[in-house]
Amino acid sequence: MDTNKKILIIEDEEIISNLLVKKISQQGFEVKVACNGQEGLDLMKADKPDLVLTDIIMPQKDGFSVIEDMKKTESLKDVPVIIISNSGQPVELDRAKALGVCDWIIKTEFDPSEILNKIKKAL
């Protein structure tokens, strides 16, 4: 397992992002956090991550817009994305699949080891 991988978390709920950072960095990954979609894109362009975990509903730019922008950016279009959301509505799941998202985690149901398994699978 290559633990020098860089993971970017785009999440506006501090409790969730802190929990994710703690869990993921304990596995040896380098973790960065953005609290909104625009900040996430700026961080990605400055330092390309190996994987992005993003929320959908956020200030300034939602997760779908972030993914759409990534797909239009040559250097970011192949970066795998896992969505972390409160919602698992079929219409959102369909849109996420259409955008090439590799996985989906529902915040209220996830357990940290499940997230680590999904990250390892995506990388």
N, C-alpha and C positions, 0 to 999 in steps of 0.2 A: 504493500500500500504506500503510495507516494504521498507523504504527509506534508510536503512543501507546497501543496496546492493552496491557491488563494480562493477564498469563498467570500462573496459579497452578500450581505443580508440587507434587504431594503424593507424596512418595517417601521411604521410610525408608533407602534405601541412599545414603549420602553421595556415593560415587564417581559414581553415576548422576546424582544431582541436580546435583552440581557441573558435570558435563559438559553437562547440559541447560541449566543457567543460563548457562554461558559461551557456548554456541552460540546460544541464543535471544536473549540480551541483546546479542550482537554485531550482531543484525539490528535493534536499536533498540527491542525490546519491553521493557516494564517487567515484571520477573519477581520473583515472591515464592515462597518455598519453605516448605512445612510438612512435618514429618517423620512425621506420623501423620494418620489421617483426621479425628480430632476437631479437631486444630489447624487442619487444612485448612478444615473447616466454619466454625470460629470466624473465620478470616481472611476467608473468603468473605462472611460476614455483616457483617463490619466494613468491607470494601472489595471490592465485587463485581468479580470478574475478567471478562474478555471470553472467556476460554477456560481450561479446567482440564485438566491432564495428571495422571492419577492412576495409581498402582500399585494392584493388587488386594489383595495380602497385605501387611498392615501392622499394627503394634500399635494397640491401643485401638479402632480402627474400620476395617474393611476398605473397599476401594474401592467395592464394590457397595453397602454401607451408606451411604457418602458420597453416591453417585449417587441412591440412593433418598431420602435426606434432602433433597438438592437438588431433586428432582422434587416434593417436598411443600412446598417453600418458594417462595412466589409470586415473590420477587425473583430466585431462582436457577434456576427450573425451565427456563428457555430458554438457559442458559449451555451452550455446546457442550463435550463431554467427549471426550478422547482417552485411551484406556487404554494404560499402559505396563506390560507384565507379562512375567514369565519364561515364562508358560504361554500356549498358544494352543489350549487344549482346546475342542472344539466346544461342549460344554455351557456353558462360560464365554462363548464368543463369542455363543451364542444368548441367554444371559441379558443380556449387554451390549447386544445389538441390541434386545432387548425393553425395556431401560431407555432406549433412544434414544441410545446412545453413537455418536458420528459416526465414530470410527476406532479402530484397535487397532495397537499397536506391540509387537513381541516384543523384549525387551531384548537377548538374545544375538545378534539378527540385524540390529538397526537400524543405519542409518548416519545421521549428523547431518543431511545434506542431505535425506534422506527425511522426517525429523521436521519440518524447516522447511517442506517442501512440504505435509505433512499439516496443519500449523498454518495455513498461508496458505489452504489449501482450506477448512478449518473456519471461518475468520474471513470 
